[in-house]
Amino acid sequence: EEDKRQICSIYRIEGRLKQPPKQWLRVMRAELKTIEDEARNAGFAELRMAGRDWSRIVTGYEPLPGVPNGLRKVL
């Protein structure tokens, strides 16, 4: 049977945060949680991202096979 889950993919986020490392990490995680919540509320079942290696920054994500630095999280 065809998989009919909706998947939200983050293709690009731009900008700079001029914060000390620990504060930068808190801000980034809080913003990502906002994106996750919005995607979940919009009916998406999964969030995916790729590009840079964010695996040390994000929590609750697993590797996305076949995508360089790809990560996925079931919402």
C-alpha positions in Angstrom: 0.0 0.0 0.0 1.2 3.5 -0.8 2.6 5.6 2.1 0.3 8.6 2.4 2.0 10.4 5.2 2.8 14.0 4.6 6.4 14.9 5.1 7.7 18.4 5.8 11.2 19.0 4.5 13.5 21.9 5.5 15.5 22.8 2.4 17.1 26.0 3.6 17.4 28.2 6.6 19.5 31.3 6.4 20.8 33.8 8.9 23.3 34.4 11.6 22.9 34.4 15.4 25.6 36.3 17.2 25.3 34.4 20.5 27.8 32.6 22.7 27.8 28.9 21.9 25.5 27.6 24.7 23.0 30.4 24.1 23.2 29.7 20.3 22.4 26.1 20.9 19.4 26.9 23.1 18.0 29.4 20.5 18.5 26.9 17.6 16.8 24.0 19.5 13.9 26.3 20.5 13.4 27.5 16.9 13.5 23.9 15.6 10.9 22.9 18.2 8.7 25.7 16.9 9.1 24.4 13.3 8.4 20.8 14.6 5.2 22.0 16.4 4.0 24.0 13.4 4.6 21.0 11.1 2.8 18.6 13.5 -0.1 21.1 13.9 -0.4 21.3 10.1 -0.8 17.5 9.8 2.7 16.5 8.8 3.8 13.1 10.1 7.5 13.6 9.7 10.1 16.3 9.5 13.3 15.9 7.3 16.4 18.0 6.9 19.7 17.7 5.2 22.7 19.8 4.2 25.0 20.5 7.1 25.6 17.8 9.7 23.1 18.9 12.4 23.1 15.5 14.2 25.0 16.9 17.2 22.7 19.8 17.5 19.2 18.3 17.1 17.6 15.7 19.4 15.3 12.9 18.5 16.3 12.7 14.9 17.6 9.6 13.1 19.7 9.3 9.9 17.8 9.5 6.6 19.2 6.7 4.4 20.5 7.8 1.0 20.7 11.5 1.8 24.1 13.0 2.8 23.7 14.4 6.3 20.0 13.7 6.1 18.0 13.5 9.3 14.4 12.6 10.0 12.0 12.8 12.9 8.6 11.2 13.2 6.3 13.8 14.6 
